[in-house]
Amino acid sequence: MRHGTAMTEGNMVQQIVLFTIPLLLGNILQQLYNTADVVVVGKFVSSAALAAVGSSSPIINMLVGFFMGVSTGASAIISQFFGAGDMRKMRHAVHTTLFITIVIGIFSTFFGVLASPTILRLMQTPQDVLQEAVVYLRIYFLGISALMVYNMGSAILRAVGDSRRPLYFLVVTSVINVVLDVVFVVVFRLGIAGVAWATLIAQVVSAVLVMVVLYRSHEMFGLHLKGIRYDGPMVGRILQVGLPSGFQQSVTAISNVLVQYYVNGFGTAVIAGFSAYLKIDTFLLMPMQSISLAVVTFVGQNVGAGNIARAKKGVTVSAIMGLITNTACCVGLWFFGYKVLGIFSSDADVLAYGTEIMKIMLPLYFLLGLTLIYAGAMRGFGEAMPPMIAMTGSFVVLRQVFLFIGTRVFSSMDVIIFGYPVTWFASFVTLYGYYRLGHWEKKHFWAKECSMQQNTSAQ
């Protein structure tokens, strides 16, 4: 049975929608790992434990963000080879991708376990939260390699048009995680360590499932253990797209760690309210993130086939889809956000702070979504530097300048939150402007290379 799906011809709206839906459902299920932790901790442990999970999230996001950027680069390259019909190079790209995953995973595990206390102290994590945050973060990092293997294996499957099987794996592992959360915390009274161990076990199961599928596959993207080795030119090609993406995502996560530093100065209730909103924010962003991932594959395959016009039309279709979806979600949260926050905490102060944050964020949230979609398009085209510059300059440099000045003029939590929509606007304007100018199209080497290959084959 063939699981790879070409997107180089046919109804692009249908292809993008059908590819995006499993990605969206998969992203929702993957976020249930940490969200289930938050709900169980907030309801059955304490507000301090909830704050501990929240304080750990920016650190986790920093490392995972870097790796997700690298996996996006790998997906873009593999999808281009798939679209071009170059199965030999695609096979090399798959095995090189897994080699990179193993190396980063080993390093991340050791770094995370050893450095967790130091990083949390540098973030000014309150003393009543610190000990539990260290426990949660260290156990989480023990399973970070498994999370990376799953995400990279999923990126390989996405590159060839298969977004369904990663979803199936997450259905299984999400159920495992939620059940174990309740068992470890409610039954065995393991506290915050219980939710961390539940997450680790679920991550290991997801990694095993995706590796089994790749190993048993008889298609060209199938895994052969002897083929996992260092390939210098292919590593360079993958990292050419992946490193800028990974750098941007990890540095943005570092910026959010610094935002957490400012938030921590307002006390436990504010930290908990901010943490609760961030969980909602994660789900709110998922449709745009899923469309962005779909755009990488769609654009990559069509660029590999030399069909730039179709790739650009797909970007426009995706942007319209994103706007419609984002508007519907934000309107719903505007009216029912307080009740949604109640899932995470019953504390009146926590709910009040979370609602205030939400009201500031929602009106301009669509700018962040569009930024992600156009960034995904540029990465699919093989242009990873413009998104990195636009998003790093806005989400990191401009945001920190805004916070540094704003917090010295106004001693208010609101000024910290306003730093988000201001920088979303700057990033979107910069990236969309570059996309419209079209300089990337004139220097694009993939279309030329693929056209030359096709002409050679015709002769």
C-alpha positions as CSV (number, residue, x, y, z in Angstrom):
1,M,0.0,0.0,0.0
2,R,1.4,3.4,-1.0
3,H,1.2,6.1,1.7
4,G,3.1,8.9,0.0
5,T,0.9,11.5,-1.7
6,A,1.9,13.8,-4.4
7,M,0.5,17.4,-4.3
8,T,1.8,18.5,-7.6
9,E,-1.5,18.2,-9.5
10,G,-5.2,18.1,-8.7
11,N,-7.5,20.2,-6.5
12,M,-5.1,22.2,-4.2
13,V,-7.8,23.4,-1.8
14,Q,-8.9,19.8,-1.2
15,Q,-5.3,18.6,-0.9
16,I,-4.3,21.3,1.6
17,V,-7.5,20.8,3.7
18,L,-7.2,17.0,3.8
19,F,-3.5,17.3,4.7
20,T,-4.1,20.0,7.3
21,I,-6.9,18.2,9.3
22,P,-4.7,15.3,10.5
23,L,-1.9,17.8,11.4
24,L,-4.3,19.9,13.4
25,L,-5.8,16.9,15.2
26,G,-2.3,15.6,15.8
27,N,-1.1,18.9,17.2
28,I,-4.1,19.1,19.5
29,L,-3.4,15.6,20.8
30,Q,0.3,16.3,21.3
31,Q,-0.5,19.4,23.3
32,L,-2.7,17.3,25.5
33,Y,0.5,15.8,27.0
34,N,1.4,19.0,28.8
35,T,-2.1,20.4,29.1
36,A,-3.2,17.2,30.9
37,D,-0.3,17.8,33.2
38,V,-1.5,21.3,33.9
39,V,-5.1,20.3,34.5
40,V,-4.2,17.4,36.8
41,V,-1.6,19.5,38.7
42,G,-3.9,22.5,39.0
43,K,-6.9,20.5,40.2
44,F,-5.2,17.8,42.3
45,V,-1.9,19.2,43.6
46,S,-1.6,22.9,44.2
47,S,-1.3,26.4,42.6
48,A,2.4,26.3,43.3
49,A,2.7,23.1,41.3
50,L,0.7,24.7,38.5
51,A,3.1,27.6,38.5
52,A,6.0,25.1,38.5
53,V,4.8,23.5,35.3
54,G,4.3,27.0,33.8
55,S,7.7,28.1,34.7
56,S,9.2,25.0,33.0
57,S,7.3,25.5,29.7
58,P,9.5,28.3,28.2
59,I,12.6,26.2,28.7
60,I,11.0,23.1,27.1
61,N,9.7,25.2,24.2
62,M,13.2,26.7,23.6
63,L,14.8,23.3,22.9
64,V,11.8,21.7,21.3
65,G,11.4,24.9,19.1
66,F,14.9,24.5,17.8
67,F,14.4,20.9,16.9
68,M,11.1,21.6,15.3
69,G,12.8,24.1,13.1
70,V,15.4,21.6,12.1
71,S,12.7,19.0,11.4
72,T,10.8,21.6,9.2
73,G,14.0,22.1,7.2
74,A,14.3,18.3,6.8
75,S,10.7,18.1,5.7
76,A,11.1,20.8,3.1
77,I,14.2,19.1,1.6
78,I,12.6,15.7,1.5
79,S,9.4,17.0,0.0
80,Q,11.4,18.7,-2.7
81,F,13.2,15.5,-3.6
82,F,9.8,13.7,-3.5
83,G,8.2,16.2,-5.9
84,A,11.2,16.0,-8.2
85,G,11.0,12.2,-8.3
86,D,14.6,11.9,-7.0
87,M,14.2,8.9,-4.8
88,R,17.9,8.2,-4.3
89,K,18.5,11.7,-2.7
90,M,15.3,11.4,-0.8
91,R,16.5,8.2,0.8
92,H,19.8,9.8,1.8
93,A,17.9,12.8,3.2
94,V,15.7,10.5,5.4
95,H,18.6,8.6,6.9
96,T,20.7,11.8,7.4
97,T,17.7,13.4,9.1
98,L,17.5,10.5,11.6
99,F,21.3,10.8,12.3
100,I,20.9,14.5,13.1
101,T,18.0,13.6,15.4
102,I,20.0,11.1,17.4
103,V,22.9,13.5,17.9
104,I,20.7,16.4,19.0
105,G,18.6,14.1,21.3
106,I,21.6,12.8,23.2
107,F,23.0,16.3,23.7
108,S,19.7,17.7,24.8
109,T,19.1,15.0,27.4
110,F,22.4,15.6,29.2
111,F,22.1,19.3,28.9
112,G,18.6,19.5,30.2
113,V,19.1,17.2,33.2
114,L,22.3,19.0,34.4
115,A,21.3,22.6,33.7
116,S,17.7,22.6,34.8
117,P,18.2,24.1,38.3
118,T,20.6,26.8,37.0
119,I,18.3,27.9,34.3
120,L,15.2,28.1,36.5
121,R,17.2,30.2,39.0
122,L,18.3,32.6,36.3
123,M,14.6,33.0,35.4
124,Q,13.9,34.1,38.9
125,T,11.6,31.2,39.5
126,P,10.0,31.8,43.0
127,Q,11.5,29.7,45.8
128,D,8.1,28.1,46.6
129,V,8.0,26.9,43.0
130,L,11.6,26.1,42.3
131,Q,12.0,22.6,43.7
132,E,8.9,21.2,42.0
133,A,9.9,22.9,38.7
134,V,13.3,21.2,38.8
135,V,11.7,17.8,39.4
136,Y,9.3,18.2,36.5
137,L,11.8,19.6,34.1
138,R,14.5,16.9,34.7
139,I,12.1,14.1,34.2
140,Y,10.8,15.7,31.0
141,F,14.3,16.0,29.6
142,L,14.9,12.3,30.2
143,G,12.3,11.7,27.5
144,I,13.2,14.5,25.2
145,S,15.1,12.2,22.8
146,A,11.9,10.2,22.3
147,L,9.9,13.3,21.6
148,M,12.5,14.4,19.0
149,V,12.4,11.0,17.3
150,Y,8.7,11.1,17.0
151,N,8.6,14.6,15.6
152,M,11.3,14.0,13.1
153,G,9.7,10.7,12.0
154,S,6.5,12.6,11.6
155,A,8.3,15.2,9.5
156,I,9.5,12.5,7.2
157,L,6.0,11.2,6.7
158,R,4.6,14.7,6.2
159,A,7.2,15.4,3.5
160,V,5.8,12.6,1.3
161,G,2.2,13.6,1.9
162,D,1.3,11.3,4.8
163,S,-0.2,13.3,7.7
164,R,-2.6,10.5,8.9
165,R,-0.3,7.9,10.6
166,P,1.3,10.4,12.9
167,L,-2.2,11.3,14.0
168,Y,-3.0,7.6,14.7
169,F,0.1,7.3,16.9
170,L,-0.9,10.4,18.9
171,V,-4.4,9.1,19.5
172,V,-2.8,6.1,21.3
173,T,-0.2,8.0,23.2
174,S,-2.5,10.8,24.3
175,V,-4.8,8.3,25.9
176,I,-1.9,6.7,27.6
177,N,-0.7,10.1,28.9
178,V,-4.0,11.2,30.3
179,V,-4.7,7.8,32.0
180,L,-1.2,7.7,33.5
181,D,-1.6,11.3,34.7
182,V,-4.6,10.4,36.7
183,V,-3.2,7.1,38.0
184,F,0.2,8.5,39.1
185,V,-1.2,11.7,40.7
186,V,-4.7,10.8,42.0
187,V,-4.0,7.1,42.9
188,F,-0.3,6.9,43.7
189,R,0.0,10.5,45.0
190,L,3.3,11.1,43.1
191,G,2.5,14.9,42.6
192,I,4.3,16.8,39.9
193,A,6.7,13.9,39.3
194,G,3.8,11.7,38.4
195,V,2.6,13.9,35.5
196,A,6.2,14.2,34.3
197,W,6.7,10.4,34.2
198,A,3.3,10.0,32.5
199,T,4.5,12.4,29.7
200,L,7.9,10.6,29.4
201,I,6.2,7.2,28.9
202,A,3.8,8.5,26.3
203,Q,6.7,10.1,24.4
204,V,8.6,6.8,24.3
205,V,5.6,5.0,23.0
206,S,5.1,7.6,20.2
207,A,8.7,7.3,19.2
208,V,8.6,3.5,19.0
209,L,5.5,3.6,16.9
210,V,6.8,6.0,14.3
211,M,10.2,4.1,14.1
212,V,8.4,0.8,13.6
213,V,6.4,2.3,10.7
214,L,9.5,3.7,9.0
215,Y,11.5,0.5,9.5
216,R,8.8,-1.7,8.1
217,S,8.0,0.5,5.1
218,H,9.0,-0.9,1.7
219,E,8.8,2.6,0.0
220,M,11.8,4.8,-0.7
221,F,11.4,6.7,2.5
222,G,11.6,3.5,4.6
223,L,14.3,3.2,7.3
224,H,17.3,0.9,7.1
225,L,19.4,1.0,10.4
226,K,22.7,0.6,8.5
227,G,21.8,3.7,6.4
228,I,21.7,6.0,9.4
229,R,25.1,7.8,9.2
230,Y,26.7,11.1,8.6
231,D,26.4,12.4,5.0
232,G,28.2,15.8,4.9
233,P,26.6,17.3,1.8
234,M,23.1,16.2,2.8
235,V,23.6,17.5,6.4
236,G,24.6,20.8,4.9
237,R,21.5,21.0,2.7
238,I,19.1,20.1,5.5
239,L,20.7,22.5,8.0
240,Q,20.8,25.3,5.4
241,V,17.0,25.4,5.8
242,G,16.7,23.8,9.2
243,L,19.2,25.8,11.2
244,P,17.7,29.3,10.5
245,S,14.3,27.9,11.3
246,G,15.5,26.2,14.4
247,F,17.5,29.3,15.5
248,Q,14.5,31.5,15.0
249,Q,12.2,29.2,17.0
250,S,14.6,28.6,19.8
251,V,15.6,32.2,20.1
252,T,12.0,33.2,20.2
253,A,11.5,30.7,23.0
254,I,14.5,32.3,24.8
255,S,12.7,35.6,24.4
256,N,9.7,34.1,26.0
257,V,11.9,32.8,28.8
258,L,12.8,36.5,29.4
259,V,9.1,37.4,29.2
260,Q,8.6,34.8,31.9
261,Y,11.3,36.6,33.9
262,Y,9.2,39.7,33.9
263,V,6.0,37.8,34.7
264,N,7.6,36.1,37.6
265,G,8.1,39.4,39.3
266,F,4.3,39.8,39.8
267,G,3.8,36.7,42.0
268,T,2.4,33.2,42.0
269,A,-1.2,34.1,41.0
270,V,-0.1,36.1,37.9
271,I,2.3,33.3,37.0
272,A,-0.5,30.8,37.2
273,G,-2.9,33.0,35.2
274,F,-0.3,33.5,32.5
275,S,0.5,29.8,32.4
276,A,-3.2,28.9,32.1
277,Y,-3.6,31.4,29.2
278,L,-0.5,30.0,27.5
279,K,-2.2,26.6,27.3
280,I,-5.2,28.1,25.6
281,D,-2.8,30.1,23.4
282,T,-1.1,26.9,22.3
283,F,-4.4,25.4,21.1
284,L,-5.5,28.7,19.5
285,L,-2.4,28.8,17.4
286,M,-2.6,25.2,16.3
287,P,-4.8,25.7,13.1
288,M,-2.3,28.3,11.8
289,Q,0.7,26.0,12.8
290,S,-0.9,23.1,11.0
291,I,-1.6,25.1,7.9
292,S,2.0,26.4,8.0
293,L,3.3,22.8,8.1
294,A,1.0,21.8,5.2
295,V,2.3,24.8,3.2
296,V,5.9,23.6,3.7
297,T,5.0,20.2,2.1
298,F,2.7,21.6,-0.6
299,V,5.2,24.3,-1.7
300,G,8.2,21.9,-1.3
301,Q,6.7,19.3,-3.6
302,N,5.6,21.8,-6.2
303,V,9.0,23.5,-6.2
304,G,10.6,20.2,-6.6
305,A,8.4,19.6,-9.6
306,G,9.3,23.0,-11.0
307,N,5.7,24.4,-10.6
308,I,6.3,27.8,-8.9
309,A,2.9,29.2,-10.0
310,R,1.0,26.4,-8.4
311,A,3.0,26.7,-5.2
312,K,2.2,30.4,-4.9
313,K,-1.5,29.8,-5.4
314,G,-1.4,27.3,-2.6
315,V,0.1,29.9,-0.3
316,T,-2.8,32.3,-1.0
317,V,-5.3,29.6,-0.5
318,S,-3.7,28.7,2.8
319,A,-3.6,32.3,4.0
320,I,-7.4,32.6,3.4
321,M,-8.1,29.4,5.2
322,G,-6.0,30.6,8.1
323,L,-7.8,33.9,8.4
324,I,-11.2,32.2,8.4
325,T,-10.2,29.6,11.0
326,N,-8.5,32.2,13.3
327,T,-11.4,34.6,13.3
328,A,-13.8,31.9,14.3
329,C,-11.6,30.7,17.2
330,C,-10.9,34.2,18.5
331,V,-14.5,35.2,18.5
332,G,-15.4,32.1,20.4
333,L,-12.7,32.7,23.0
334,W,-13.7,36.4,23.4
335,F,-17.1,35.3,24.7
336,F,-16.3,32.1,26.5
337,G,-12.6,32.5,27.5
338,Y,-13.4,32.8,31.2
339,K,-15.1,29.4,31.3
340,V,-12.2,27.9,29.3
341,L,-9.7,29.2,31.8
342,G,-11.8,27.5,34.5
343,I,-10.5,24.2,33.2
344,F,-7.1,25.0,34.5
345,S,-7.9,26.6,37.9
346,S,-10.7,27.6,40.2
347,D,-8.7,30.4,41.8
348,A,-10.5,33.8,41.3
349,D,-7.3,35.7,41.0
350,V,-5.8,33.3,38.5
351,L,-8.9,33.5,36.3
352,A,-9.0,37.3,36.5
353,Y,-5.4,37.6,35.3
354,G,-5.8,35.0,32.6
355,T,-9.0,36.8,31.2
356,E,-7.2,40.1,31.2
357,I,-4.3,38.7,29.2
358,M,-6.7,37.1,26.7
359,K,-8.6,40.3,26.0
360,I,-5.4,42.0,25.0
361,M,-4.1,39.2,22.8
362,L,-7.1,38.2,20.7
363,P,-7.9,41.2,18.5
364,L,-4.6,41.0,16.6
365,Y,-3.9,37.3,16.8
366,F,-4.5,36.8,13.1
367,L,-1.2,38.6,12.4
368,L,0.8,35.9,14.2
369,G,-1.0,33.2,12.2
370,L,-0.4,34.8,8.8
371,T,3.3,35.3,9.8
372,L,3.6,31.5,10.4
373,I,1.9,30.7,7.1
374,Y,4.1,32.9,5.0
375,A,7.2,31.7,7.0
376,G,6.2,28.1,6.1
377,A,5.8,29.1,2.4
378,M,9.3,30.6,2.3
379,R,10.8,27.5,4.0
380,G,9.1,25.3,1.4
381,F,10.7,27.4,-1.3
382,G,14.0,26.8,0.4
383,E,14.4,30.4,1.7
384,A,14.8,30.1,5.5
385,M,16.8,33.3,6.2
386,P,14.0,35.8,5.5
387,P,11.6,34.2,8.1
388,M,14.4,34.0,10.6
389,I,15.3,37.6,10.2
390,A,11.7,38.9,10.3
391,M,10.6,36.8,13.2
392,T,13.8,37.0,15.3
393,G,14.0,40.7,14.8
394,S,10.4,41.2,15.9
395,F,9.8,38.4,18.5
396,V,13.1,38.7,20.1
397,V,14.9,42.1,19.6
398,L,11.9,44.4,19.3
399,R,9.9,42.5,22.0
400,Q,12.8,42.8,24.5
401,V,13.4,46.4,23.7
402,F,9.6,47.1,24.2
403,L,9.6,45.3,27.5
404,F,12.8,46.9,28.8
405,I,11.4,50.4,28.2
406,G,7.8,49.6,28.9
407,T,8.3,48.0,32.3
408,R,10.4,51.0,33.4
409,V,7.6,53.5,32.5
410,F,4.6,51.4,33.6
411,S,4.6,49.0,36.5
412,S,1.8,46.9,35.0
413,M,1.4,43.3,33.8
414,D,-0.5,44.8,30.7
415,V,2.6,46.3,29.3
416,I,4.2,42.9,29.2
417,I,1.3,41.4,27.3
418,F,1.1,44.3,24.8
419,G,4.6,43.3,23.7
420,Y,3.1,40.4,21.8
421,P,0.6,42.0,19.4
422,V,3.1,44.9,18.7
423,T,5.8,42.5,17.6
424,W,3.3,40.3,15.7
425,F,2.5,43.3,13.5
426,A,6.1,44.1,12.9
427,S,6.9,40.5,11.9
428,F,4.0,40.1,9.5
429,V,4.7,43.4,7.7
430,T,8.3,42.5,7.2
431,L,7.8,39.0,6.0
432,Y,4.8,39.6,3.8
433,G,6.6,42.6,2.3
434,Y,9.6,40.4,1.4
435,Y,7.3,37.7,-0.1
436,R,5.4,40.3,-2.3
437,L,8.6,41.8,-3.6
438,G,9.6,38.5,-5.1
439,H,13.3,38.7,-4.8
440,W,13.4,35.1,-3.6
441,E,11.8,33.9,-6.8
442,K,14.4,35.5,-9.0
443,K,17.3,33.7,-7.2
444,H,15.5,30.4,-6.6
445,F,17.7,27.6,-7.5
446,W,15.4,24.6,-7.0
447,A,13.1,25.4,-9.9
448,K,16.1,25.8,-12.2
449,E,17.7,22.6,-11.1
450,C,14.5,20.6,-11.5
451,S,13.8,22.1,-14.9
452,M,17.3,21.1,-16.0
453,Q,16.7,17.6,-14.7
454,Q,13.5,17.3,-16.6
455,N,15.0,18.6,-19.8
456,T,17.9,16.1,-19.5
457,S,15.4,13.2,-19.0
458,A,13.4,14.3,-22.1
459,Q,16.5,14.3,-24.2
